[in-house]
Amino acid sequence: MWDIIIPIITLIVGLVIGFVVGVFYLRKQLEKMQSDPEMLQKMAKQMGYNMNKQQIQRAQHMMKNQNRPGRR
C-alpha cells in the first residue's frame, strides 16, 4: 500500500514546489523587463510583434502601474 501512496504524495509535493518556483521566476523576469526595454522587445518579437520605442515605453508604464500595491 505504501508503494502507491508515497509516489503520489511525492508527485503532488513536487508539482506544488515546481509551481511556486515557476511563479517566483516569472515575477522576477517581469520585473527585469520593466527596467530593460531590450528584453521587452525581444519577448515581443518572440510572440510575433514588432514594437517601436513609444509602444515599449507604454508597455513598461502599464507593467509598473500593474505592480503597485493597493492600486484600487
C-alpha positions as CSV (number, residue, x, y, z in Angstrom):
1,M,0.0,0.0,0.0
2,W,2.8,2.4,0.8
3,D,4.3,1.6,-2.6
4,I,1.4,3.5,-4.1
5,I,0.8,6.3,-1.6
6,I,4.4,7.6,-1.3
7,P,4.9,8.2,-5.1
8,I,1.6,10.0,-5.3
9,I,2.5,12.3,-2.3
10,T,5.9,12.9,-3.8
11,L,4.3,13.8,-7.2
12,I,1.9,16.3,-5.5
13,V,4.6,17.9,-3.4
14,G,6.9,18.2,-6.5
15,L,4.2,19.8,-8.5
16,V,3.4,22.3,-5.8
17,I,7.1,23.2,-5.3
18,G,7.6,23.5,-9.1
19,F,4.6,25.8,-9.4
20,V,5.8,28.1,-6.6
21,V,9.4,28.2,-8.1
22,G,7.9,28.9,-11.6
23,V,5.7,31.8,-10.3
24,F,8.7,33.3,-8.5
25,Y,10.9,33.0,-11.6
26,L,8.2,34.6,-13.8
27,R,7.7,37.5,-11.5
28,K,11.5,38.2,-11.4
29,Q,11.6,38.1,-15.2
30,L,8.7,40.6,-15.4
31,E,10.4,42.9,-13.0
32,K,13.6,42.8,-15.2
33,M,11.5,43.6,-18.3
34,Q,10.2,46.8,-16.7
35,S,13.7,48.2,-16.5
36,D,15.1,46.7,-19.6
37,P,13.4,47.7,-22.9
38,E,15.6,45.4,-25.0
39,M,14.3,42.4,-23.1
40,L,10.7,43.5,-23.5
41,Q,11.3,44.0,-27.2
42,K,12.9,40.5,-27.5
43,M,9.9,38.9,-25.8
44,A,7.5,40.8,-28.2
45,K,9.4,39.6,-31.2
46,Q,9.2,36.0,-30.0
47,M,5.4,36.4,-29.9
48,G,5.4,37.9,-33.4
49,Y,5.1,41.6,-32.6
50,N,7.3,44.5,-33.7
51,M,7.2,47.3,-31.1
52,N,8.6,50.8,-31.6
53,K,10.1,52.9,-28.7
54,Q,6.7,54.5,-27.9
55,Q,4.9,51.2,-27.6
56,I,7.7,49.8,-25.4
57,Q,7.5,52.8,-23.1
58,R,3.7,52.4,-22.9
59,A,4.1,48.7,-22.1
60,Q,6.7,49.4,-19.4
61,H,4.4,52.1,-17.9
62,M,1.5,49.7,-17.8
63,M,3.6,46.9,-16.2
64,K,4.8,49.4,-13.5
65,N,1.3,50.5,-12.7
66,Q,0.1,46.9,-12.5
67,N,2.7,46.0,-9.8
68,R,1.8,48.9,-7.5
69,P,0.3,47.6,-4.2
70,G,-3.1,49.0,-3.2
71,R,-3.9,50.5,-6.6
72,R,-7.7,50.4,-6.1
